[in-house]
């Protein structure tokens, strides 16, 4: 059983599901963004996810913003995969956070908007 996110609703009304966050740079061409996002999703998922798992694609303005996020994830011991591109001097391109209860990562990713 997953932990309940207490700030969403009364415990009896809370749905229990995993959220799979992936964050990619938006300062790159759309095709590159899509490819890196797919890498992040694939490499951070254990597979066999429960029905109802939510997928959330978030936007990072730059590599610097992703690097700062990576540091926060490490310091908070949040399981994730950092995607670096060897063809672009190993730049950090995307991060996939292992599917978890969203309350675990909510504050860490709250300043990243949805990809539009």
VMD Tcl script that draws the C-alpha trace (Angstrom):
set ca {
  {0.00 0.00 0.00}
  {1.30 3.45 -0.92}
  {1.52 6.31 1.57}
  {-1.38 8.72 1.52}
  {-0.72 12.31 0.46}
  {-2.36 14.06 3.43}
  {-2.46 17.57 1.95}
  {-4.73 16.58 -0.96}
  {-7.97 15.47 0.69}
  {-9.40 13.61 3.66}
  {-7.82 10.16 3.95}
  {-11.04 8.43 2.94}
  {-11.16 10.35 -0.36}
  {-7.50 10.10 -1.35}
  {-6.65 7.95 -4.37}
  {-3.50 5.91 -4.01}
  {-1.35 5.93 -7.12}
  {2.20 6.39 -8.30}
  {3.41 9.42 -10.22}
  {6.26 9.16 -12.71}
  {7.87 12.59 -13.15}
  {10.24 13.28 -16.04}
  {11.86 16.68 -16.52}
  {13.49 17.69 -19.81}
  {15.19 20.80 -21.15}
  {13.14 23.12 -23.31}
  {16.17 25.04 -24.62}
  {16.81 22.32 -27.21}
  {14.99 21.41 -30.46}
  {11.65 19.62 -29.94}
  {12.94 16.36 -31.40}
  {15.87 16.35 -28.99}
  {13.56 17.16 -26.07}
  {11.27 14.25 -27.00}
  {14.13 11.77 -27.37}
  {15.66 12.73 -24.03}
  {12.28 12.61 -22.29}
  {11.72 9.09 -23.63}
  {15.17 8.04 -22.36}
  {14.41 9.52 -18.93}
  {11.05 7.76 -18.71}
  {12.37 4.42 -19.85}
  {15.46 4.37 -17.69}
  {13.74 5.54 -14.50}
  {10.81 3.13 -14.64}
  {11.11 -0.32 -13.13}
  {8.45 -1.56 -15.58}
  {5.29 -3.37 -14.65}
  {3.74 -0.24 -13.19}
  {0.43 -0.39 -11.39}
  {-2.70 0.57 -13.30}
  {-3.47 4.23 -12.68}
  {0.16 5.36 -12.53}
  {0.30 9.04 -13.57}
  {2.94 10.37 -15.99}
  {4.00 14.00 -15.68}
  {6.35 15.74 -18.17}
  {7.92 18.90 -16.73}
  {10.01 21.61 -18.39}
  {13.46 22.80 -17.35}
  {14.66 26.07 -18.91}
  {18.31 25.01 -19.07}
  {20.97 22.53 -18.08}
  {21.74 24.67 -15.03}
  {18.19 24.25 -13.77}
  {18.44 20.48 -14.25}
  {21.79 20.37 -12.45}
  {20.25 22.16 -9.46}
  {17.36 19.67 -9.48}
  {19.79 16.76 -9.62}
  {21.55 18.07 -6.49}
  {18.21 18.35 -4.64}
  {17.20 14.83 -5.64}
  {20.53 13.47 -4.42}
  {20.40 15.36 -1.13}
  {16.81 14.20 -0.53}
  {17.73 10.61 -1.49}
  {15.06 10.50 -4.19}
  {15.64 7.72 -6.71}
  {16.18 9.13 -10.20}
  {18.12 8.74 -13.44}
  {20.06 11.63 -14.99}
  {20.27 11.49 -18.79}
  {23.47 12.92 -20.24}
  {24.16 13.22 -23.96}
  {27.63 12.04 -25.03}
  {27.23 13.74 -28.42}
  {26.78 17.10 -26.64}
  {29.74 17.07 -24.25}
  {27.80 14.97 -21.70}
  {25.32 17.78 -21.04}
  {22.50 16.92 -18.65}
  {19.43 16.70 -20.88}
  {16.67 15.16 -18.75}
  {15.90 13.53 -15.42}
  {13.49 10.70 -14.76}
  {12.29 10.25 -11.20}
  {11.36 6.70 -10.28}
  {7.59 6.34 -9.95}
  {6.55 7.11 -6.38}
  {3.88 8.74 -4.29}
  {3.86 12.34 -5.46}
  {4.15 13.66 -1.92}
  {7.75 12.38 -1.95}
  {8.86 14.75 -4.74}
  {6.16 17.41 -4.90}
  {8.18 20.19 -3.24}
  {11.35 19.38 -5.19}
  {9.65 19.73 -8.60}
  {7.06 22.39 -7.78}
  {8.90 25.17 -9.66}
  {8.95 23.20 -12.96}
  {5.96 23.85 -15.24}
  {4.33 21.23 -17.41}
  {5.85 20.91 -20.90}
  {3.60 22.75 -23.33}
}
mol new
graphics top color blue
foreach p $ca { graphics top sphere $p radius 0.5 }
foreach p [lrange $ca 0 end-1] q [lrange $ca 1 end] { graphics top cylinder $p $q radius 0.2 }
display resetview
